[in-house]
C-alpha cells in the first residue's frame, strides 16, 4: 500500500471528486458514514458525546458524524471553534443540517467563552484540523486542545489528531499543542507520521477507513513510502513443485553464537529452518555443538576451532546466503572474522547484532560491504552506525542515505519496522505487537531473512517477507500467549501458520 504525502492526498481527493464523479459534500458524507459505523460499533453506553469541530472540511466531517449520532439518539453537543464566516462550503452545509435538527446542541466557541465541562467517561470527537496543518496550533484553538487533553474523556480524532504534522516532525517546537487521542480514524491511504514513535502519544490506536479514494490516481502516483501488507506479498512467494528437493531451496549459513549466548544461535537457526530453506548450517564455537545438535537437530554444524568465540570462517562456496551476528560477541578474533567475511563472501550478507556493532567500530569496512547486503539493527545499533538524529523523520532520512551510500538494505527494527532500499524507498511493516519486544526476537528475524535469501529471494523480497512473516507469526502466537508471556520461541512456532495466511489458507 502506498503512503502519500499530504499534497498528493489532496490531489487524490480532488481527482476522485472530478472523475468518479462525486460532489465534495457527498465524499464528506461517505467519510463520516465510515467513522459513524466504526464509532457506533464500539460504543457501549449513551454517555454524552462532545464534537469539537473546526471551520474547514475536517470540521465538516465532525458535523456530519454528529448528525448521524444524534439521529441514533445519542446525546451529542457540537462546539465549532472559529468564526462562522470562516466555514468552508461543505462545512457550512453540514452545519446547517445539524442546526436544523438540533439547534440547541450546537454553538460557536470563541475566546472568552467558558469551556464546556467534559465528564469522566464522556466521548470527545476531535475534528478541529485535518491533515494539512503545517504550523503549531496557537491562540484559543490551542486552549481548546489543552482542555480536551486535560479531560478524562475518551478521545477519537478524525483523520489525524488536531495539531499533528503529517510530513514533518514537531520536535523543533518547544511545546507542541496536539490532541492526545485514544483512537485515530484516518482515511486511506495512511499518513507518514503514523509510523514514527514520537507520534504514538498523539495517535493512540489508529485505524484506516476506506472511503473510496480513486485507486486509479493512487496507482499512477509515484511515492517513496509504502506500507507492507499481504496483498503486496502474496505474488512474491516462491511456489513449490512436486519434484523439488532440498537442493532446490538453497543452503543458508549462520555464523553466530558465543559462550553464554548460544540461545541466539538456537533461535536464529530454528527460524531459518522454518523459512523454507533446503539446508541450514550453523558455524559456532565448539562449546555450542551439543546445545545446537539437541535443540536444532535439522541444522548442520560447522565447528569453530575456538571453544568460546567465533574465530574463523568455514569454506563459503557451498552457501547461497550468509547471516552473521546473533550472540556473536565482540572478541578481537571475532572482529577479524567479520572483516574476513566482508572481504571473501562475494555475495550479500545479512548483518545483525554484534556484527553491526563490530562494523560500527570499524566504519572504513563499510566501503567493502557486498552490494545488496542487509543490516537488521535495532535503534541503538543503527545510531552506532550512523550517529545521532534530531527526530524520527531525520532518522528515516539517515537510514535512506545509508542504504543509498552503501547499496544496502536496512531493516530498522521496532513497531512498524522500516526497510530502506538503495533506491531511496522505505517500506513500513503492518504486522507485529508489543509482546515481541523480548530477548531473541531479533535473532528469529535474522534467521528468517537469511533462510529466505538462501532460497533465491532478492534482498528486498527477503526483507519484506521476513519482517511481515515475523510480525504475523508474533500476532498469531500472541492470541495464545498474550503479550506479556510471548517469547521468541513462540514466534518460531507460528512461522508456518504465518506463511499459510499469505497463501490464503487461514
N, C-alpha and C positions, 0 to 999 in steps of 0.2 A: 504494500500500500504506500502511495506517495504521501510525503509530508510537504505541504505547500506553504511558502511564506505568505504573510498577510496580504500583500498586494495581489498575489495570484488567487487567494481565496476570494477577494473582492471581484476579481475578473471572472472567476468561476461562477459566482452568484449572478453577475451581470449577463454572462453567456447563457446560463440556464434560463434566466428571465426572457432573454431575447430569442432563444432557439427552441425552448420546449413547446411553445412559449407559455409563460405563466406570469401573471401580474405580481409585482413586488409584495403586495398585501397578501396574496394567496400563498406565496412562498413562505412568508412570515407565519401564516396560519398553519402551514404544514410543519414548520419548525416547532411552533407552540403545541400542536397536537402531539408530536413525538415526546416533548417534555411532559405534557399533561399525562400521557399514558404511563410514562416511567414513574412520575411522582405518585399518581393515584395507585399504582401497583405496589408502592412501598408504604403509603400512609396507613397507619393502624388506628388513628384517633381523629377526632374532629376538633383538635385544638386550633387556636387562631393561626391564620396564615397572613404574614406581612410581606407584601411585594414592594420592594424599593426599586423604582424604575427611573431610568434616565430619560432624556428627551429625544434620543436617537432611535435607531432601529432596534437596538438591544432592549431599550425600554419598551418598544412596541411588542417585542416577544413576551416580555413580562406581563404587559397589559392583557395580551391575548390569553396567556396561561391563567391569569387572574379571572378573566371572564369565564373560562371553561370550568375552573374550580368553583366559582360562585354558582354556576348553573347546576353543579352537582351537590349543592347545598353545603359546601364548606364555608366557614366564616372567614372571609377574605377582606383585608384592608390594603388599599393601594396608596403609596406615597410617591408622588412624582417630584424628583429633585431637579429643580431648574425652572426657569420662567416658561410660561405657557407658550409664548411666541416662538420659542426655540424648538417646539415639537416638529419632528420630521413628518412628511406627509403620511407615511404609513403608521407612524406612532400616533399621529392625530386621529386617524381613523379608528385605531383600537382604543384610544382614549374615549372617543365618542360612543363606541359600542359598549364599553364598560359603564360609562356615565349614564347611559340610557337605562340600564337595568339595576344599577346600584349607586346612585349619585351620592348617597350619604357615606359610602365606603371608600371614596376617593378624594384626595386632596393634594394640593401642591405644598411641598415642604420647602420653606425658604429660610434664609439666615435670620436668626432671632426667634423662629418658631420653636416651641418645646419639642424635644424628640419623643416619638411615640414609645410607650412602655411595652417592651417585648418580654413576655414571660418565659420562665424556665420551661422548656419543652415545647414552646411555640415553634413554628416553622417560618424562616425568613427565605424569601426568594430574591436573589440579587440579580437585577438586570440593569444596573447603572451604566456600565460601559461595556462595549463589545471588544472585539479582538484588535481593533485598530489603534489602541491607545499608545502614544509614543512619549508622553511626559507624565510625571508623577501627579497623582490626584492632589488637589490643593483646596484651600478655602473651605466652604461649607460642605462640599461633597466629601472632603477628607474627614470632616467631623462626623458625617453620617456613616462612613465606613468604620471609623473607630467605635461608634455607638453600636453598630452591628457586631463587631468583633468582641466587644465587651459584654454583650448579651450572652445568655446561656441557651440561646435558641439553636436548633438545627438549621444550618445554612446550606442552601442549594444555589450555586451560581449557574447562570445560563450562558453558555458558550465558553466564557473564561471568567475567573474571579475578577471583579472590577478592580482596576489598578494594576493588573499584571501585564507586563510587556511580553509579547509573543515571540519576537525575533531578536531580543537583546536582553541583557542582564539588568537587574535592578540594583546590583551590588555597588554601583558608583553613587547611589543615592543614600545619604546618611540615615534617614529614617523613612523607608518606603511605606506608603499607605496602600495596602492591598487587602481585599476581603480574604479572610481565612475560612474557606468553605469546607464543609464536611463532604459535600459531593459537588462535582462539576459535570454538568450535562452539556457536552460540546457537540458541534455538528461536524460530521465527517467532511473532508479529511482532517486528521489531527494537527495540532499546532506544535511547533518545535519546542516551545517552553515546557511542554508536558513531560519531557524526558530527562529533566535535569533535577538533581537532588535539591538545589537551592530553592526550587519552587514547590516542593512537596508540602510544606506547611500551608500553602495557599490553596492548592488544588484539592486536597483531600483525595477521595476515591473518584477518579474520573471515568466517564462513560461516553462512548461515541454513539451518536444517533444519526442514522441515515435519513436525510431529508430530500434525497433525490437530486443532489447537485450533479450537473452534467458529467457523465462518465466520459463522454467524447472529449470535453475540454481537459479533464484530468489526464486522459490517455495521451494527449498531444503536448502536454506541458512538460518541459524538461526541468527536472529538480535534482538536487544533490542529496536529499534526505529521504529515507524510506523507513517504514515500519514492517518488520518481518512478520508474515502471517502464513498460515497453511496453504492458502491459495498461491502464494509466491513459490512455495517449495515443492508442492506435490509433483510437478513436472520434472523436477531435478533429480528425483530418486532413480538410482540405477536398479533396473529390474533384473531379477534372477531367472535363469533359464534351466531347463531340465538337465542338460549335460555340463553345466558349470561345475567347477570343483574348487578346492581351496586355493589353488594357484591362480584362479580367475580373479580372486578378490584381494590380492596383494599381501604384502608382508610388512607389518609395522614393527619398528624398533623403538623401544622406550628406554632411554638412558636415565635412570632415576634411582632414588633411594640412598640412604646412608645409615650408619649405625644409629639406632634410636628413631629413625624416620622411615622404616621400611613400610609402614602403613600407607604412605603416599604412593609407593610403588605398587602395592597391592591394589589400591583403588584405581589408579590410572590404567593398570594392565587389565583389570576386570572390565573397566569401561571400554577399553579398546576391543576386548573380546566381544562385547555386546554390540559394537558398532557395525559388525558385519565383515570385518577384516578376515581374510583367509587364515593368516598366521600372525601371531604376536610373539615377539621376542623381547625379553626384558634383560638389559645389561645392568647389573647391580653388584655391589660389594659381595664378597664371598659369604659373609655372615648372613646375608639375606636369602641364601638359597633355600634352606629348609622352610623359611617363612613363606616364600613365594610359591614353592612347589606344593605346599599344603593348602594355600589359600587361593591360588590361581593355577590349578593343575593343567589347564589347557594351554597355558603360556610356555614357550620355550625359554631356556635360560642361557644367557651369555654371562660368564662368571668373571668378574674383575679379579686381578691378582691381589688387590688390596682387600683386607678383611673389612675395613670400616668405611672407606670412601671410594668413589669412582675415580680411578687414576689412569685409565687407558681407554682406547676405543677398540671395539671389535672391527672386523672386516665389514665395511659398509656396503659392499657390492650387492648383497642379496636383498636389500631392503627397498621398498617402494615409498616409504615415508619414515621420517625420524622425528621423535619428540624428546625433549630433554628438559630437566629441571625439577621435577616433583621430588621433594625431600632430598635434594642433591647436596645441600650444604655448600660452604664457601672455602673449603680446604684449598691450599695452594696447588696441589696436584689436580684437583677437580677443575680449578680455573684453567690450568694448562690444557686439560682435556677439552674444555669448551672451546678454547682458541683453536685447537687442532681440528675439532669437528667443523668449525666455521671454514677452515682452510680446505678441508678434504671432502666435505659432504657432496658437493656438486649437484645438490638438489635442495629444494626449500626445506627449512627446518621449522618445527614448532617449538618455540621457546617459552618456558613458563618458570615462575617462582625464582629459585636461586640461579638458574641460567640467566634470567633477566637481570638479577641483582649483580651477577658477575660482569655482564656486559655493561651495566650502568657504571661500574667502577673502572671499566676499560673501554671508554667510548670510541676510541680510534678503531676498535674492531668492527664497529657498525659499517664502516666503508667496505668491508669484505663479506657482509652477510649475503647469502644467496638470494637472488631476487625471488619474489613471491613467498618469502618466509612469513611465518605467523608468530606474533607476540601476543601472549594472553595475560597481561598484567592486571593486578588489582590497582586501585587508585594510587596507593603509596609507591608501588613498584613503578608505575608509569611516571610519577613525579621524579623518582630517582633517574629515570631515563632522560627526561625532557626538562626538568626544572619546575619551579612553582608556577601556578597560574593565578590570574586575578579572580576568575569566576568560572562557572561551568561552561559558559559559551566560549570563553578564552581557552579552556582546556580542550574543548572539542576542536577548535582551530589548531591547537598544538598537535593534537592527535592526527588531524588531516595532514599537517605539514610533515610529521614524522613518517607517515605512510608514503607520502609523495617522495620525500628525500631519499628514503631507503628502499623504495619499491617493495614495501612490505604491507601486510595486513595487521592491524592492531585490534585485538578483542579486549576492550576495556570493560572489565567485569563489574557487575553491580546490578541494581534494579534497572531494567531496560538496557542490558549490556549493549554497548555501542561498538560496531565494527566499522573501521575506516579502511579505505582501499587506496591503492596507488593513484587512482584516477580522481581522488578527492571526494568520493561518495561516502555517506555514513548510513549505516543500517542499524536501527534500534530494535531490540528483541521485544516480543509481546508476551512471552511466557515466563514463568517463574514466580516465586513467592518468598516472603521474608524468612521462612523456615530453612531456606537454602543457605542462609548466612551462617554456615557451620564449617568447622575444620574438615578439609578433604574434598569439599565441593568443587574447588578449582582443579584438583587432581583428576577428578572424574571428567571434567570438561576437556582437559588436555588429552587424556586417553581417548576420549570420544572423537575429538577433532583429528588426532593422529591416525586413528583407525579408519576414519572416513577418507582422509587424504591417501592412505595406503591403497584404497580400492580404486583410485583413479579420479576421484572428485577433484575439481580445481580447488585452489586455495580459497577462493571466495565461497564456493559452494560448500566446502568442508566447514568453513566458519559459520555460514548461515544455518546449515543443517545442524551443526554441532550445538550452537547456542540455543536454537529453538527446541531441539530434542532434549537437551539437558534441562531446560526450563519446564518443558511439558512433562518430562519424567518426574521432576520435582513436584509439579502440580498434582499429578496422579498419586504420587506417594503421600502427599500432604492430606489427601482425602482420607487416607487410612490412619496416618500417624498424628495429624495436627501439626502446626508449625513448630511448637516447642520441641517435640520429640523427633523431628525429622533429622536423619543423619545422611552423610554422603553415601553410605552403603544402600540406603533406601532408594536413592536416586538411581543407582545402577540397576536395582531390581526392576524398575519400571521403564528402562530404556526400550525394551521390546514393545511394550504397550504404547509408548510414545511414537515409535515407528508406525504401529498399526493405525494410530489416529491420522497420520499423513496419508496412509493408504485407504482411509475411509472405512476401516474395519471396526472402529469403536465409536 
